[in-house]
Amino acid sequence: MMTDELTPLHPAHRTALMIEGAFIAVPLLIAGIVFEIIGVLPTGVLIVPAVLVALWALGWAPRRRYRHKGFALGEDRLRVVKGWLFHRDTVVPFGRVQHIDVMRNPVERMLGLSTLVLHTAGSHNSSVSLPGLLDSDAQAMRETIRGHITRETDLG
């Protein structure tokens, strides 16, 4: 993977991934504790795996996912790289962009982040999302791409 030329996502994105992991870890831990108290199975049979999965979902997985994401904004294209198990390296030429969205879920709003989504012509992989950007950076990238599209339309 060629991460040395990529711009990393904002560090708050790692926090967002940890919060997403909490949506898995907390219910799992609660269930493990309840079953441990009830005593349905021998001690530790459910709580130990629940704790291990929670540690993975809250710590190891978010850090690893964060390290394996990045982007490169060129003069005429956006490159988005994601994935540590299933690697995806996508290049979107600005000339293929139909429209651009800047989206924010509740966790992203809380952390001041946004996701930039480029919708392209075609049906296969017709949209590319880039999460983990500061909202101001996502807005600026949208305007940069929009300006390029406008120039290309005016020239064509």
C-alpha positions as CSV (number, residue, x, y, z in Angstrom):
1,M,0.0,0.0,0.0
2,M,1.3,3.5,-0.9
3,T,0.3,5.4,2.2
4,D,3.4,7.7,2.2
5,E,1.8,9.9,-0.4
6,L,-1.6,10.0,1.1
7,T,-3.1,12.6,3.4
8,P,-4.3,11.0,6.6
9,L,-7.8,11.6,7.9
10,H,-8.4,13.9,10.9
11,P,-7.4,12.3,14.2
12,A,-10.9,12.8,15.5
13,H,-12.0,10.1,13.0
14,R,-10.2,7.5,15.1
15,T,-12.5,8.7,18.0
16,A,-15.5,8.3,15.8
17,L,-14.5,4.8,15.0
18,M,-14.1,4.0,18.7
19,I,-17.6,5.4,19.4
20,E,-19.0,3.2,16.6
21,G,-17.2,0.3,18.2
22,A,-18.9,1.1,21.5
23,F,-22.3,0.4,19.8
24,I,-21.0,-3.2,19.4
25,A,-19.1,-3.5,22.7
26,V,-21.5,-2.1,25.2
27,P,-24.5,-4.3,24.5
28,L,-22.2,-7.3,24.2
29,L,-20.7,-6.5,27.6
30,I,-24.1,-6.0,29.2
31,A,-25.3,-9.3,27.8
32,G,-22.1,-11.0,29.1
33,I,-22.5,-9.6,32.5
34,V,-26.2,-10.5,32.7
35,F,-25.6,-14.1,31.7
36,E,-22.6,-14.2,34.1
37,I,-24.9,-13.1,37.0
38,I,-27.7,-15.5,36.0
39,G,-25.2,-18.3,35.9
40,V,-26.5,-20.0,32.8
41,L,-23.1,-21.3,31.8
42,P,-19.9,-21.9,33.8
43,T,-18.1,-18.8,35.0
44,G,-16.2,-16.9,32.3
45,V,-17.7,-18.7,29.3
46,L,-19.5,-15.6,28.0
47,I,-17.9,-12.7,29.8
48,V,-14.3,-13.5,28.7
49,P,-15.1,-13.5,24.9
50,A,-17.4,-10.5,25.4
51,V,-14.5,-8.6,27.0
52,L,-12.1,-9.6,24.3
53,V,-14.5,-8.6,21.5
54,A,-15.1,-5.3,23.3
55,L,-11.4,-4.6,23.6
56,W,-11.0,-5.4,19.9
57,A,-14.0,-3.1,18.9
58,L,-13.0,-0.2,21.1
59,G,-9.2,-0.3,20.7
60,W,-7.4,-2.4,18.2
61,A,-9.9,-2.3,15.2
62,P,-10.5,1.5,15.2
63,R,-6.7,2.2,15.4
64,R,-6.0,-0.2,12.6
65,R,-8.9,1.0,10.4
66,Y,-7.7,4.6,10.9
67,R,-4.1,3.9,9.9
68,H,-5.3,2.3,6.7
69,K,-7.3,5.2,5.4
70,G,-6.2,8.2,3.5
71,F,-6.7,10.4,0.4
72,A,-4.9,12.5,-2.2
73,L,-6.5,15.5,-3.8
74,G,-4.9,16.1,-7.2
75,E,-5.6,18.8,-9.7
76,D,-8.1,16.7,-11.6
77,R,-8.9,13.7,-9.4
78,L,-9.5,12.5,-5.9
79,R,-7.8,9.2,-4.7
80,V,-9.4,7.5,-1.7
81,V,-7.7,4.5,0.0
82,K,-9.4,2.3,2.6
83,G,-9.1,-1.0,4.2
84,W,-6.7,-3.3,6.0
85,L,-8.4,-6.6,5.3
86,F,-10.2,-5.7,2.1
87,H,-8.1,-3.0,0.5
88,R,-9.7,-0.5,-1.8
89,D,-7.9,2.2,-3.8
90,T,-10.3,4.4,-5.8
91,V,-9.4,7.2,-8.1
92,V,-12.3,9.6,-9.1
93,P,-11.6,11.9,-12.0
94,F,-13.4,15.2,-11.4
95,G,-14.8,15.0,-15.0
96,R,-16.9,11.9,-13.9
97,V,-18.5,13.7,-10.9
98,Q,-22.2,14.3,-11.2
99,H,-22.8,15.8,-7.8
100,I,-21.1,16.2,-4.4
101,D,-22.6,15.8,-0.9
102,V,-21.2,16.7,2.5
103,M,-22.9,14.5,5.1
104,R,-22.6,14.4,8.9
105,N,-24.0,11.8,11.2
106,P,-24.6,12.6,14.9
107,V,-21.1,11.3,15.9
108,E,-19.4,13.3,13.2
109,R,-21.3,16.4,14.2
110,M,-20.3,16.0,17.8
111,L,-16.6,15.7,16.7
112,G,-16.7,18.5,14.0
113,L,-16.3,16.0,11.2
114,S,-18.0,15.3,7.8
115,T,-18.0,12.8,5.0
116,L,-17.5,13.9,1.5
117,V,-19.4,11.9,-1.1
118,L,-18.7,12.1,-4.8
119,H,-21.5,10.7,-7.0
120,T,-20.2,9.7,-10.5
121,A,-21.7,8.6,-13.8
122,G,-22.2,4.9,-14.2
123,S,-23.8,2.2,-12.0
124,H,-20.8,0.2,-10.6
125,N,-19.3,2.0,-7.6
126,S,-21.2,5.1,-8.6
127,S,-20.4,6.9,-5.3
128,V,-17.2,7.3,-3.4
129,S,-17.2,8.4,0.2
130,L,-14.4,10.0,2.2
131,P,-15.2,10.1,5.9
132,G,-13.1,11.6,8.7
133,L,-12.6,15.2,7.3
134,L,-13.0,18.3,9.4
135,D,-16.2,19.9,8.3
136,S,-14.4,23.0,7.0
137,D,-12.0,20.8,5.0
138,A,-14.9,18.8,3.5
139,Q,-16.6,22.1,2.5
140,A,-13.4,23.4,1.0
141,M,-12.8,20.2,-1.0
142,R,-16.4,20.3,-2.3
143,E,-15.9,23.8,-3.5
144,T,-12.5,23.0,-5.1
145,I,-14.0,20.0,-6.9
146,R,-17.1,22.0,-7.9
147,G,-14.9,24.8,-9.3
148,H,-13.0,22.3,-11.4
149,I,-16.2,20.8,-12.7
150,T,-17.5,24.3,-13.5
151,R,-14.3,25.2,-15.4
152,E,-14.4,21.9,-17.3
153,T,-18.0,22.5,-18.2
154,D,-17.3,26.1,-19.4
155,L,-14.3,24.9,-21.5
156,G,-16.2,22.0,-23.0
